[in-house]
Amino acid sequence: MRFTDQFLEEIRQRLPITQVVGEHVLWDKRKSQPGRGDMWACCPFHGEKSPSFHADDNRGIYHCFGCGVTGDHFRFLTEKVGMSFPEAVERLAEMAGVPMPARDERQEKREAAQRSLIDVMELAAKYFEAGLVHNIGAKARGYLFDRGVSATAQTRFRLGFAPDSRNGLKEHLALNGVSAQDMIDTGLVTSREGDPLTYDRFRNRVMFPITDFRGRVIAFGGRALSSDVPAKYLNSPETELFHKRQVLYNGQAARQAARDGKSVIVVEGYLDVIAAVSAGFEGTVAPLGTALTEEHLVLLWRMSDEPVLCFDGDKAGLKAAERAADIVMPHLKPGQTVKIATLPEGQDPDDLIKAQGRGAFADVIERARSLSDMIWSMETGGLVPETPEARAALQAKLRERANSIQDSSVRFHYGQAFDEKLKAFFTPSRSGYDPRGGGRSNYGQGGYGQKNYGQKGFGRGSPKLVLSDTLRNSRIVKPNLANSDATPREAAIIMSLVNHPGLVEDHFEELAMLDLETPMAHKIIGAILDLVMRDHDISAANLGEALGVRGFGETIGRMRQLLNRQGVWQISSEIAQTDAETGLSHALALHNKKVQLNKELKAAEAALGEAPSEETFERLRDIKNQITTVDGTEALIEGFGSLSGRATRSF
């Protein structure tokens, strides 16, 4: 009996893979994070003393970094337990509470017909590929050359050319035994109303094969080479094989890239995908002839918990971003969201990469904003409404946005986040009150008030930007920190690990739990942990090379330059292991101290806003002084660096 992909996927979705594997291994409590479905154990397929076998509920896969075995629920039972595939399906369906399907002969016939149609599509793909390399495809090759699509990319994406012929493909398929009905059912031929004669749907077009998540060609997109045709881009119609709302261009390759730790990025068109993938962003996909749909969202979240939606920076792009936010919001779940990246106005990914290179597009993706920040900007634009009625309207809009979320936990936290932002946004300065005494407040100079409140008020003219210095410099309005490579201390920690990978295992748990301020630092440390787990004896040279392959080379180079300019001595690759260990431990301690102080700072700022007093002001000033001290402190340990020939210690 053959099981449908939908049936098998339902089992995977309902049944955590850690539950399946957990019947045969003992999880390592030190490394595992049960609440996140991230579990480690000694491999059940080969003998080992330290756990390198990993099961991930979010991806529904297991992998051993020691022996290399990998697979899903079904493969684990067939390879470890020795069940046949039908036996494994029956066992897992029972565990998941999914009823086994009754045998459906009509469905089996339909699936057999689908397999036949897949063969027809493969014949067509090869026909188009041959057309591109033939003399007849010279114009198409010229177009691709002008668009910067290399020969390697043409081969990788199986690009082709449909000749300007009414019956070229139709005759080719007929010679290979394809029936007229199969040609119609695949959408490769079409006809006009009142005329029964069919003809090739795609003519004089560059052809882009569209594959399903198993890599099988199920449809085509064609780009016209003539300017006098009604549609510049033409896609296959909906068929038994192709449902455009359930397919993503480059979906199969992107899913594998996501499993390898790459970001999943959503762009608009075929050439944008090809340009991004060719530049190293293998997780790039595009919808097919339609805007983002709920079905697309399900596919994206199966690949990544936080895909990046990339939009043009013009008005149309911003409208598309708002439509996408409306689609995404109701379906948010704990740990599942999207980020929004905005391109420079007038440029798509293809244009940007060709004009400015890979780094420019990488910068756009790194600057992607959280969905909550994007919605906040859409609704406020940074402008404080002047009237109580307008403020109430803003609050109602944000509340409506939050209430659209179906998951109660995420809905609560969105509502809370919006309320906190509104409170800070609307908080007036206490321009006539100084908790320290002595008349008018000077908070504006220290970053705790609004300098221009009380000068012109809220009563006249157009809405004004009225923000406290604290809010103005926060991530809500000015998210520079989230867009930077890393804070100096994060950079020091990263460079210590890059130059001395032997330190990773001794600090593995602490590094895995680090509360990092910048997304880039989080990504790099995650990559370092992954690489060291794959190769426990990896050298500094090999680690640096592997990080470069993953796209972090330029970022690490900038971190090294930053620390060299600041005279941070302990990150050098030439210092003794003992000194490197001391410097790393101290950097981690200072980092954790600053994280805690920043939390206390936020609490103190809130307390000062609610109940200003001498005590709350002094508490806030003390915390800021402590943060300044932490930021200015290197290792002050007696003798630190002496083993490496360092004569003096620094402050």
N, C-alpha and C positions, 0 to 999 in steps of 0.2 A: 504493500500500500504506500502511495506517495503522499507526503504531508505538505500542505501548502506553506509558503513562506510566512503568510500571515499567522497561521496556527503556531508555527515554531517561534515566531517573534513574540507572540502573546505569552508563551511559556517563559521566554527569556525576560520579558518585562515584569512578569509577576513574581518570578522566583529569583532572589538574590543568589549570585553564583557563590558567594561565601557560604551560604547555607548548604549548597550541593557539595562543595569541596570540604566544608567543615566536618562532614561525616567521616572523613578519611585522614585528617591532619589535626595537629594541635597548634592553635594559633599562638604566636609569640606576642605576649601582652605588652612588652616594652616597645615594640615597633608598630603594632597595629593601632588603628583608629576606628573602632567599631562603629561609632556614630556616623562616620563618613564612608563606611563600606570599603575601607582600605585596610586589608589584612595581609599579614606576613606569616610564613611558616617554613619549616624545613621541607624541602621538596619531596613529595611522595614518589617521584619517578627516579630519583637517584639519591644515594647516601650523601649526607652533608651534616656538618656540625653547627654551622651558623645559617640562619634563615635567609634564603634568597628567592623563595617561591612567593609570588605576589598574586592576590586575587582582588579584583576591582569591580565592585557592584555597579558603579556608574557606567563602565564600559562593557560589563558583562563578559569579561575575559580573565583568564589566569595566564601567568607567564613566570617561568623560572629564569633568573638571570645567571644561574649556574650552568644548567644543561641546555637551556634554550627552548624547552617545550612550551607550547602556547595553545590556547583553544578556548572554546566556550563550554556551556553546560553539557551539551551532548557529547562533545569530543572527550570530556573528562571521564564520563561513564564508559564510553567505548574503549578508551585507551588504558584507563586505570583499573576499571572493574571488569572489563572484558565483555560487556554487553554488546549485543548487536544494536544497530541504530534504531530499529523499531522498538526493541526492548528499552533502550535508553529514553526514547520519546514517551513511551507508556509510563515509565517510572517517574519521569520529570513532570508529566502532565498530572499525575496523581498528586505529587508534592505541591504543584502550583494550584491545584483545584480547577484545572481546565479539562472539561469533558473531551474524551477522544472523539474525533469526527467519524460519522458513519461513512461507509464507502459510497461514493457518489460516482457512478459510471459516467454520467453526463459531464461531471467536472473533470474526470480523467480524460474524456475525449477532448474537452476544451483545452486542457493542458497539452495534450498531444498536438492539437492544432496550433497552439502557441509556439511549441518547439519548431513546428514546420515554418511558421512565419518568421521566427528568429533566423532560420537558415536563409530565408529570402532576403532579410535585411542584411545579412552578412555578405551575400552575393552582391547586393547593391553597393555596400561600402567598398568592396574590392573594385567594383566597376568605377566608382568615383575616384578612388585612389589612383587607379591606372590612368584615368583621364587627366589627373593633375600632372603626372610625370611625362605624359605624352606631349608631342608637339602641339596638339590642340589646346593644351592647358597653359600655354606660354603667358597669356594675358592674366590668368588666375595666379600663376607664380609671381608675375610682376606685381600684382596687387598685394600679395602676401609679403613680398620683399619690401615694398613701400611701407607697409604697416609694421615692419620690423619682426615678422614671424620667421624664425630661423628654420632651416631644413630639419634640424633636430626636433623642433616643436611641431613641424608639420607631420613628421613621422609619429611622434608621441601621441598626438591627438587625432591621428589618422585622417588628416584633412584631405579633401578631394575636390574634383571639379565635375560639374554636370554640363556636358556639351550642349550647345545651342541647337538641340535636335528635338523634334516632336516625339520621336519614337525610339531614340537610341537605347535607353535603358529598357524600355518595354520589349524590344526585340532581343536584347541580350538575355533578359530573364526568360523569355519564351524559349530561346535556344537551350537554356539550362533546365527546361522542364517545369518552369513555374506556371501555374494556372492563371488565367485571367482574373479569377476571383481572389486568389492570394495577392495579386498585384493591387487590387482594389482594397483588400482588407488591411494591407500594410500602409496604404496611403501613398504609394509610390507613383500611382497613376491617378488621373482625375478625368472628368468629362464636363461638358457644358450642358446646361438645361436644354432638353429637346434634342440633344445629339448623343446617341449611344456610344459613339466611338471614343475610346479613352486615349489619353496621351500623357507623356511624362509630366509630372507635377513640377519637377525642378529642371530648369533649363538656363544655361549660361550663368551659373551661380557657383561661387566657392562653397563647398559643402563641409559642414561640421557634424560628424556623427554624434548622436546622443546615446549614451549607454545607461543601463540600469545599474543597480548596486552590485550586480554580479559581473559587470563588464561586458554585457551583451548589447549589441546595437539594437535599439528599439525605435529610433526615430532619427530625423535629420533636421538641421537648420541650414538654410541656404542664403548666402549674401549675394545680391544681384551685382553683376558687373556692368550692366547698362543703366543709364540714368533715367530712361523713359518707361520703366516698369512701375506698376502701382505700389508694390511693396518692396522696400529695400531688403528687408529680412523676411523670409518665409519659412515657417516651421511645418513639420508633418502635422496632419490633423489628428484628433483624438482617435485612437484605434484600440483594438484588444490588447495591444502591447504598451501603448503610450498614453498615459494620463498626466498631462503637463503639471498639474498641481501636486503630483506625488513624485516628481523627478527633479533632480538638480544636476546641471551640467558639471562634469568632473566629480560627481558624487562619490564614485567608487574610490578614486585615488585620494580624494580629500578625507574619506573615512579612515584610510590607512595612515595618512599623514597625521590625523588627529590622534590615532593610537600611538604614534611616534612622538607625540608631544607638541606638534605644530598647531598654530592657531587656525581656527575655522573662520574664514572671511567670506562674506557674501557681497558680490559685486553685481553689475547689471547685465553684461553681455559676454559673448563668446571670446572676443578679442581681449577684453579686460581679464578674463580668467587665464587665458593663454599667456598674456604679458606678466601677470602676477606669478603664475606657476614657474615661468621661465626665469623669473627673478628670485626664485627660492621660496615663494609662499605657496607650498604645495597644497595647503588646505583651502584653497580658494574655490568657490562654487558660484553658480548663478542660476536664478529661476529661469524658466523657459517660456518667454512670451507672455508672462503674467507678473503682476506684483507679488510680493511675499504673501503666502497664505498660511493658514493654520496647519495645513498638511506639511508645508515646507518646514514650519517651526518644529514639528515633531521629528522630522528627519534630521534637522540641525542639532537638536538636543540629544539625539542618539549618538551624535559624533562628539559633541562638546557641550559642557554645562554653560559656557559663556561665549557663544559665537559673536563675531564682530560684524555688524551691518554697516557697509560702507556706502555713503551717499555723496552725490555731487553737492558742492557748496552753494549752488544757485537756489532760486526760489523753488524750482521744481524739485530739487533734491531735498530741501527742507520739508516740503509738503509730503514727499515720499517717506521721509523719516517719521513725520507725525503719524501718517497712516500705519506705518510699521509698528509704532509704539501702541497705537490703538489695538492692533491685532495681538501684540505680545502680552500686554498688561493682564488680560483675564486669565492667561495660562501660566503665569509665573508660579514657580514652586520653590521651596527651600533649596538653595544652591543652584537653581536654574534661572538664568536671566539672559540678557543680551547687552552688548556695548554698542555705542553708536560712534562711528568715525565719519568725519566730514572732510571732503577733499577741497582743495583750493577751487575757488569759483572758476567755472569754465573748463575744468579739466576732469577727465575720467582717469581711472588707474592706468590705462594704456598710455594716454598722453603724458601723465606725470612720470611714469617709469622711463619712457623714452626721452623725455626732456631733462629730467633731473636725476635719474638713476634709482637703484633699489633703495638707497637710504632715505630718499624723500617719501616713498610709499611706506617704508618701515616707520618713519616718524609719524605719519598720519595714523597708522594702526596703533602705535604706542600711545598716542594722544586720545585714543577713543575714550568716550565718556560713559559713565554708568547710565543706565536707563533713568534712574531717579533724577540725576543731575540734568539729563536732557529734557525731561518733562518739566522740571522746575524752570529751566531756561525758556522753554516754549511758552509757559504760562506767565512768566514775569518779565523776561527780557532784561532783568536787572533793575527795572523801574518800580519804585514804591508808589502804589496808587495813592492819590491825594485825599480822597474822601472815604469816610467809613463805609459807605455803600460799595465803593469799588474794592475796598479791602475785603469786605464780606463776600463779594463776588469771586475774588481770587481764592479765598479760603474754600468756597463752595466748589469751585472748579477742581482744586487739588483733592478735596474730599471725594468728589465724584470719580476722579481718576483712581484713587486708592480703593474705593468701594467696588470698582469693576473687577478687582482681583478675586478670583474664586477661592484660592487657598487662604484660610482664615489667618494663619500665622504670618504669611507674607503681607496680607492685607493690613494686619495690625501694625507691622513694622513700617510699612510705607506711610500709613496714617501718622504714626509717631514721628517719622523722619520729616514729613511735610510740616507737622505742627511745630517741631523744633526750629525748622528753617523760618517759618512764618514768625515765630516769636522773636528770633534774632533780627529778622528783616524789618519788623515793625517797632522794635524797641526804641523809644526816643532817648536822646541823651539827657542827662540830668544837668543841663547847662547852668542851672542856678544853684546847684548844690555840690559841695565838696566835702566828702566824708572826713577829710583831714582838717576841715575848718579853714577859715581865712577867705570866705567869699566864693567867687565863681570857680567852677571846676576847670581843671586843665587836663581832664582825661583824654581829650582829643589828641593831645601830643603824645600820650603814652599808648594809645591804641585801644581805649575802652569806651569811647563815646563818639558822637557825631559832631564834627567841628562846625558845620553850617546849620545845625538845627537851632531855631530861634532867631536866625538872621533874616530869613525870608519866610519861614514857616511852610505849611503845607497848603496854604489857602489860595494862591494865585498862580496863573500861568500853567504851562504844560508840566506833566509829571517830571520830577527831577530824580537823579540818582542820589539817594540819601542813605548811605551805608556807614556803619561804624568802621573804624580802621581794622578792628579785629575781623569783622565779616568781610571787609574788602580784601583782606589778605588771606582769607580762608580758601579751602579747596572748592567751596560752593561757587564762589565768584571767580576765583583766580587759581585754577587747579594746576599751577606750575609744578608743584612737587610731584604730582601723579604723572607729569609728562617728562620728568627728568630721568636720567639713567639711574641714579641712586644718591642717597645722602652720603656725605664723606665717610661717616662711620660704616654704613652699609658697604661702601666701596672698599674700605679697609678690610672688612671681614671677608668679602668676596676675593680680593686679591691675595689675602693670606691663604685661602683655600686653593686658589688657582696655582700659586707658587709652591704650596706644600700640601698636596692632596692626601698625604698620610695623616693629616690632622682631622680629616672628615669623619672617619669611623669613631674616633674618640668623642666627638661632639655631635654624633649623628642625630640623636633625639632632640638635643637643644636646638640644632640648626633647623630640623624639620618643624619645630614649634615656634620659630622666631616670628614675632609680630613686626613685619617689615612695613615701612612707610611708602615705598615705591613699587609699582607693579613689576618694573624691570628687574629690580633686585630679587623679588620673589621668583620670577621666571629663571634667573640665572642660578640661584641657589638650588632651586628644584632640579635644574638640569645637572648641576654638579653632583647632587645626591644620587640622581639616577645613574650617572656615568660611573661613579665610584662603586655603586652597588653592582653594576654590570662587571666591573673589573676592579677588584679590591686592591690590586697592586699597580694601578695606573700611574704613570709618571706625569710630572708637571707638563712636559712637552706634549705628551699624548692628550692630556686633559685639555690643554689650551687649544690644540688642534681640533679636538672633538667639539668644543664649545664654538669654535669658529665655524665648523660645518653646520651647526645648529643656528647660525646667524648672529652669534653674540660677540664675534671678534672685534668689530669696530667699537662696540659699547665698552668692552673690557679695556680696549686701548685708551679710550677717553678717561676711564676710571684711573688707569695707571698714570696718565698725564696729570690729572687732577691731584692725586695724592703726592706725586713728585713735586708739583708746584707748592703744595702745602707742607712739604718736608716731612711727610709721614714715612719714617724710616723702616718700620717693622714689616712692611709688605714686600721688601726686596726678596728676590729669589735666591740671593746669595747668603742670607743670614742663616745662622745655625738653627737646627730644628727646635732646640730648647727655647731659644729666643722667640722663634715664630709661635711656639705653643703659648708662651707667656703673653706675647702681644695679642694673640687671638682671644685668649681667655679674658684679658682685660677689656678688649674691644667689645666682646659679647656682654660682659658685665655692665659696661657703660651704656651700651645700646639698650639693654633691658631696663636700666635705670631711667634712661630718657623716655622710653615708652611709658613707663609708669608715671613719670613726672608730667608728660603731656596729657595723660588722662586726668591727673589731679588739676592741671591747668584749666582744662575745659570745665571741670566741676567748679573750680574757683571763679571762673568768669561768669558762669551761670548764677552762682551765689551772689556775686557782686551786682549782677543785673537785677536780681529779685529783691535783695535787701542790702543796699550799700551801707557800709559801715567802715570804721577805722580797722576793725579786726579783719574783715574780708579783704579789704584792700591790701593790708600788710601780708596776709596769707598769699595773695596772688603775686605780689612783688617778690616774696621769698621764693616761690616756685620758679618764677622767671630767672631769678639769680642762680638757682640750682641748675636750671637747664643750661644757662650760659657757662657755668663751671664745668658741667659734664661735656659740653661741646668743645671746650678749650683744653680738655685733659687728655694727654697721651699716657703712656705707661710710666708711672712714677715709682716703679719698684726698684729698690736698691740693687745695683749691679746689673740691671736689665740691659742686655746688649753686649756685655763684656765678652761673652764667648764668640761674638761675631766681630770683635775688634772695635766696638763702639766705646769711645773714651768717656763721653759725658751722657747724662740723661737729659731729656728735654721736657718742657712743660707744654 
